[in-house]
């Protein structure tokens, strides 16, 4: 019989139990849950996080969320083994090797793609699966499952919803980043569906790229607004009306003198694929360059899912995809209450990863954390709503559509409560 090192004391400062929170919301939707087995053998869960280095604060938030889930589910057989990757592939691989030697049955994390790839190799050799928090599709597959939110699904959800509201002409402002590249590919594909379904109405989507500088943002918005051409059209119309003696022309002239441009842009919605401080810098430029939110619907990605989003007036009325917010709000409130911090959105992934292992551990067997157990076609429900894994290691999520209002956000299209049958 293989012997493993002693388990960490549950009185370790990193393992101190917070109060019960009532957040134990993870459910499996397919086989009915069974009571915990009488076998009280410990179940070791490896957790790979950047607990030192430049991303230590992120790692600490993920660890706190994992602890919260561990004690919410209160299964005494579960032992959490957090290990530091320092955000590097070398330390991630070493930490994974150590966890495997200590008897970990599944690895959760790491966060960054290169660290995921490094940790996956020793896990693969030893028959362990990895539930990682990276958004890089390239590291998914084989024994790696990504729990993160993927921009491709977010874009499909928000563009699909807009098309359902009879919006068919799209534009987008996309950063010159790896994230932007993925958004652009997904946006082109989703927006082009309209051209296929309604070729007489839909037009090829317009895209404006920008670097992360104020000057580049101004230039990109100015171009996609056709601002100079519309300014020129206004000037020419004013000049024409000034030559007319018609009294109606004089009224029209007075109205035009209060305008910045003449004519509308040739799209009905514009996707702004940005978040945080960059979104706050970019959003006001749209009405500044006369992209009228009363005529053009502003759309966002999951990066808009920020409690302070309503503080930018230009975004009020905009739509974006996000998990159904109620459970996520409770999670943030409990993290604030227990740890005194406002967790980053990614922290909820750690909660759901622990919750998932707790649910699967209720029916312990040799296949507790197997591919078959993880790829449950009916999926699971966690803090971030409905999700399931596919054979390729990517997750599929049920997303709601939210609208920005003056006091916050509201759900205008709820997240699905069940998935369609999985395609084989």
C-alpha positions, 0 to 999 in steps of 0.5 A, spaced: 500 500 500 502 506 498 503 511 503 502 518 503 505 524 507 501 526 513 495 531 512 495 538 514 492 540 520 485 543 519 488 548 524 493 551 520 492 558 519 490 557 511 485 552 513 481 556 518 474 555 517 470 561 516 462 561 518 457 557 515 455 561 509 449 557 505 453 558 499 453 551 498 449 551 491 453 546 487 449 541 484 449 535 479 444 535 474 444 528 472 445 522 477 442 523 483 446 525 489 448 519 494 449 520 501 456 520 503 459 513 503 461 510 509 468 510 507 472 516 511 478 515 507 481 522 506 480 525 499 486 530 497 485 536 493 491 539 490 490 547 489 496 550 485 496 558 485 500 564 485 501 565 492 507 569 491 510 574 486 506 579 482 500 575 482 500 573 489 494 578 491 490 574 486 492 567 488 490 569 495 483 571 493 482 564 489 485 561 496 480 564 500 474 562 495 477 555 495 477 555 503 470 558 503 467 552 499 471 547 503 467 549 509 461 550 506 460 543 504 463 541 510 465 534 508 471 532 513 474 527 508 476 533 503 483 536 505 485 542 501 493 542 499 494 549 496 501 550 493 505 556 490 506 556 483 509 563 483 506 564 477 511 560 473 511 554 469 517 551 473 514 552 480 507 549 477 511 543 475 514 542 481 508 543 485 504 538 481 509 533 482 509 534 490 502 534 490 502 527 486 507 524 491 502 527 497 497 523 494 492 528 491 487 525 487 485 531 482 489 538 481 485 545 481 489 550 478 493 553 476 491 560 473 496 562 467 496 558 461 504 556 461 503 554 468 497 550 466 501 546 461 507 545 465 503 542 471 498 538 466 504 533 464 506 530 471 498 529 472 497 526 465 503 521 467 500 519 473 493 519 471 490 525 474 485 530 471 486 538 472 481 543 472 484 549 471 483 557 471 486 559 465 482 562 459 487 560 454 484 554 449 490 552 447 492 548 454 485 545 454 484 537 452 487 531 454 487 531 462 486 539 462 479 542 463 478 549 463 473 552 468 474 559 466 469 564 462 471 563 454 470 570 450 467 566 444 461 564 448 460 571 451 460 574 444 456 568 441 451 570 447 450 577 446 450 578 439 445 572 438 441 576 443 442 582 439 440 579 433 433 576 437 432 583 438 432 585 430 439 588 430 443 586 424 448 591 423 454 591 427 461 594 429 466 593 434 472 596 438 477 591 439 484 592 443 490 589 439 491 584 444 491 576 444 484 577 448 482 582 442 484 577 437 480 571 440 474 576 440 475 579 433 474 572 431 468 570 435 465 577 433 466 576 425 463 569 426 457 571 430 455 577 426 456 574 420 450 569 421 446 575 420 448 576 413 447 569 412 440 569 415 438 576 412 442 578 407 438 584 404 439 587 411 445 585 414 452 588 412 459 586 414 461 588 421 465 594 422 471 593 426 476 598 429 482 596 433 486 600 438 492 600 442 492 601 449 493 609 449 489 615 449 491 617 442 489 610 439 483 610 442 481 617 440 483 615 433 479 608 433 473 611 435 473 617 431 474 613 425 469 608 426 464 613 427 465 616 420 466 623 424 470 627 419 465 625 413 459 626 417 462 633 420 464 635 412 456 633 410 454 637 416 458 643 413 456 642 406 449 642 408 449 648 412 453 652 406 447 649 402 441 652 407 445 659 408 444 660 400 436 659 401 431 664 402 426 659 404 423 660 411 423 652 412 431 652 410 432 657 416 429 653 421 433 647 419 439 651 419 438 653 426 437 646 428 443 644 424 448 649 428 446 645 434 449 639 431 456 636 431 455 631 425 450 629 419 447 622 418 447 616 422 453 611 422 451 604 418 451 600 424 445 599 429 450 596 435 457 596 437 461 591 441 466 594 446 471 589 448 474 592 454 473 592 461 476 596 467 479 603 467 480 602 459 473 601 458 472 607 463 476 611 458 473 608 452 466 609 453 465 616 453 469 617 446 463 614 443 458 619 444 463 624 444 464 622 437 457 622 436 455 615 436 448 616 439 446 611 444 439 612 443 440 610 436 446 605 437 446 599 442 452 599 446 454 591 447 460 588 452 463 582 453 464 579 460 469 584 462 463 589 463 461 584 469 463 590 474 459 592 480 461 599 478 459 599 471 453 604 472 458 609 474 459 610 467 453 614 464 455 612 456 454 605 458 447 606 461 442 602 457 448 597 454 447 590 454 453 584 456 453 577 458 454 575 465 452 569 470 445 570 473 447 575 478 444 573 484 448 567 487 455 571 485 452 577 489 451 572 495 458 570 494 461 577 493 458 579 500 460 573 504 467 574 501 467 581 504 464 579 510 469 573 512 475 576 509 474 583 508 476 583 501 472 585 494 474 578 490 476 579 483 471 575 478 476 569 477 475 568 485 468 564 484 472 559 479 476 557 485 469 556 489 466 552 484 472 548 483 472 546 490 464 545 490 465 540 484 470 536 487 465 536 493 459 534 489 463 528 485 466 526 492 459 524 495 459 518 491 467 515 491 469 510 487 475 509 483 472 514 478 470 519 482 474 525 478 475 521 472 473 524 465 467 520 465 465 524 471 467 530 469 464 530 462 457 530 465 452 532 459 447 535 464 452 539 467 453 542 474 450 549 477 455 553 481 456 560 484 457 562 476 451 558 474 450 552 469 456 549 466 459 543 463 465 540 460 466 538 453 470 532 451 475 537 448 476 540 455 473 547 454 467 549 459 460 551 456 456 556 460 449 558 461 449 566 461 444 571 462 444 578 458 444 584 463 442 591 462 446 597 465 441 601 469 443 608 473 443 604 479 447 598 477 444 592 472 438 588 471 437 581 468 433 582 461 434 575 459 435 570 464 441 564 463 438 557 461 436 552 467 438 546 463 443 545 457 441 542 450 443 535 449 451 535 448 453 534 440 457 527 439 
